[in-house]
């Protein structure tokens, strides 16, 4: 019993090379005409643009004229090459070389202009705060504080957090974002020590006006630069959009 051969899988790179090779068939024809007449209105740039190929495919067309240019310039003064192209006068040869070099530059130009642009994936608020650690509920004495939905931090202009371990209340102000376990996008990050849960409750239940200047209400505590790190002991107290 004969075993059926598995067909060879053609890679994406090989497909691109094949497309470029097929496209060069027309270019070879244009080179032949150029050598015959020493004149051409052919535009390599317009040709590849008409094909609509990506810059990655056209990249494989680079260097198509290298052999012709090597032979025409004949910098090694090879007699055989001089004889092979003796049908061209010196001025005609220069014109052909100039045209081939132009076509090569047009391939480079196309590849430069049509570089693939990677699309930036816009993450949702849920994705941005996925790795943010925080304290969901803080129950102490007669109080029961619950963190806000962390997704609300994204693009908020004001955020208060409370570290239940260090007793630090931190105020973030700016165009807020989250990266990992840190708050980013803030213009200002200030903190004060807060041990009075009555005051914390006032912030927790209060509106935007109370939140706007709440740090000033905390007595006997010096305002310092805050910490942008959020931990498992951090209560997300309030946001203002």
C-alpha positions in Angstrom: 0.0 0.0 0.0 1.4 3.3 -1.1 1.6 6.1 1.4 0.3 9.5 0.3 2.9 12.2 0.4 2.1 15.3 2.4 2.2 18.4 0.2 5.0 20.8 1.0 3.7 23.9 2.9 4.7 27.1 1.2 5.8 29.7 3.7 4.6 33.3 3.7 8.2 34.4 2.9 8.3 32.0 -0.2 4.9 33.4 -1.4 6.2 37.0 -1.2 9.4 36.0 -3.0 7.4 34.3 -5.8 5.2 37.4 -6.2 8.3 39.5 -6.5 9.9 37.1 -9.0 6.8 37.2 -11.2 6.6 41.0 -11.1 10.3 41.2 -12.2 9.3 39.5 -15.5 7.9 42.8 -16.8 11.0 44.7 -15.5 13.3 42.3 -17.4 11.3 43.2 -20.5 11.7 46.9 -19.8 15.5 46.4 -19.4 15.7 44.7 -22.7 13.9 47.6 -24.4 16.2 50.1 -22.6 19.3 48.3 -23.9 17.8 48.4 -27.4 16.7 52.0 -27.6 18.7 53.5 -24.6 15.5 55.4 -23.8 12.5 54.6 -21.6 9.5 56.3 -20.0 9.0 53.3 -17.7 8.6 54.2 -14.0 9.5 51.5 -11.6 7.7 53.4 -8.8 4.5 53.6 -10.7 4.7 50.0 -11.8 5.1 48.6 -8.2 2.4 51.0 -7.0 0.1 49.8 -9.7 0.7 46.2 -8.6 -0.5 47.2 -5.1 2.1 45.0 -3.4 3.2 45.6 0.2 6.6 47.0 0.9 7.6 43.5 2.2 7.0 41.9 -1.2 8.7 44.7 -3.1 11.7 44.4 -0.8 12.5 41.1 -2.6 12.8 43.1 -5.9 15.7 45.1 -4.6 19.0 44.6 -6.5 17.3 43.5 -9.7 19.7 45.6 -11.8 22.9 44.8 -9.9 24.3 42.4 -12.5 23.5 44.8 -15.4 25.1 47.7 -13.6 28.1 45.6 -12.8 28.6 44.6 -16.4 27.8 48.1 -17.9 30.2 50.0 -15.5 32.9 47.3 -16.0 35.1 48.8 -13.4 37.4 45.8 -13.7 38.0 46.6 -17.4 37.0 43.2 -18.6 37.5 42.9 -22.4 34.7 40.4 -22.7 32.2 42.8 -21.1 33.4 45.7 -23.3 32.8 43.5 -26.3 29.3 42.4 -25.0 28.1 46.0 -24.8 30.1 47.5 -27.7 26.7 48.2 -29.4 26.3 51.1 -26.9 28.1 54.3 -27.4 29.7 55.8 -24.2 26.9 58.4 -23.9 24.2 55.8 -24.4 25.8 53.5 -21.8 25.8 56.4 -19.3 22.1 57.0 -20.0 21.3 53.3 -19.5 23.2 53.2 -16.3 21.5 56.3 -15.0 18.1 54.9 -15.8 18.8 51.6 -14.1 20.0 53.3 -11.0 16.8 55.4 -11.0 14.7 52.3 -11.1 16.7 50.8 -8.2 16.1 54.0 -6.2 12.4 53.9 -6.9 12.2 50.4 -5.4 13.9 51.8 -2.3 11.5 54.7 -2.2 8.5 52.5 -2.5 9.7 50.2 0.3 10.4 53.2 2.5 7.0 54.8 1.9 5.0 51.6 2.3 6.5 50.2 5.4 3.8 48.2 7.3 2.3 50.2 10.2 1.5 48.2 13.3 -1.9 48.9 14.6 -1.9 49.9 18.2 -4.3 47.8 20.2 -6.4 50.0 22.4 -6.9 48.3 25.7 -10.2 48.5 27.5 -10.4 49.8 31.1 -10.9 46.3 32.3 -7.7 45.1 30.6 -5.7 48.1 32.0 -6.6 47.4 35.6 -6.4 43.6 35.4 -3.2 43.4 37.4 -4.0 46.2 39.8 -3.9 44.9 43.4 -6.2 46.6 45.9 -8.3 46.1 49.0 -11.9 45.4 48.1 -13.4 45.9 51.5 -12.1 47.6 54.7 -14.2 46.9 57.8 -13.0 48.7 60.9 -15.0 49.5 64.1 -18.4 50.5 62.9 -17.3 51.4 59.4 -17.5 49.3 56.2 -15.6 50.9 53.3 -15.7 49.3 49.9 -13.4 50.2 47.0 -14.7 51.8 43.9 -14.6 49.9 40.6 -10.9 50.3 39.6 -12.0 50.7 36.0 -13.3 54.2 37.0 -9.7 55.3 37.5 -9.1 55.3 33.8 -9.2 58.9 32.5 -10.4 60.2 35.9 -9.0 63.6 37.0 -8.9 62.9 40.7 -8.4 59.8 42.8 -8.1 59.1 46.5 -6.5 56.0 47.9 -6.1 54.9 51.5 -3.4 52.5 52.6 -4.9 50.7 55.6 -1.5 49.5 56.8 0.5 52.8 56.7 -2.7 55.0 57.3 -1.6 57.2 54.3 -4.3 58.9 52.3 -3.0 59.7 48.8 -4.5 62.1 46.3 -3.7 61.8 42.6 -4.6 64.6 40.2 -4.2 64.6 36.4 -5.3 62.5 33.5 -5.1 59.2 35.3 -4.2 55.8 33.9 -3.1 52.5 35.4 0.0 50.5 34.5 0.5 47.2 36.4 0.2 48.1 40.1 0.9 51.8 39.7 -1.1 54.9 39.0 0.2 56.9 36.0 -0.7 60.0 34.2 -0.9 62.2 37.3 0.4 65.8 37.5 0.3 65.7 41.3 0.6 63.0 43.9 0.3 64.1 47.5 -0.3 62.2 50.8 -1.1 62.8 54.4 -1.4 60.5 57.4 -5.1 59.9 58.3 -6.1 57.9 61.4 -9.5 59.4 62.0 -12.0 57.1 60.3 -14.8 59.8 60.7 -12.9 62.0 58.3 -12.3 59.1 55.9 -16.0 58.4 56.0 -16.7 62.0 55.2 -14.6 61.7 52.0 -16.1 58.3 51.2 -19.7 59.5 51.4 -19.1 63.1 50.3 -19.4 64.7 46.9 -16.9 66.2 44.5 -16.7 69.5 46.4 -15.6 67.8 49.5 -13.1 65.7 47.5 -11.6 68.7 45.7 -9.9 70.1 48.9 -10.1 67.2 51.3 -6.4 67.0 52.1 -6.6 70.5 53.7 -9.2 69.1 56.2 -6.7 66.6 57.7 -5.2 68.3 60.8 -1.7 67.7 62.4 -0.3 66.0 59.3 2.3 67.4 56.9 1.6 67.0 53.2 4.3 65.0 51.4 4.9 63.5 48.0 2.8 60.4 47.6 3.6 56.9 46.4 2.0 55.8 43.1 2.2 52.1 44.1 -1.1 50.3 44.8 -0.9 47.3 47.1 -3.3 44.7 48.5 -3.7 47.0 51.5 -4.9 50.0 49.4 -8.5 51.0 49.5 -9.7 52.8 46.4 -11.7 55.5 48.1 -13.1 57.9 45.5 -12.7 59.2 41.9 -13.8 62.4 40.3 -14.2 62.3 36.5 
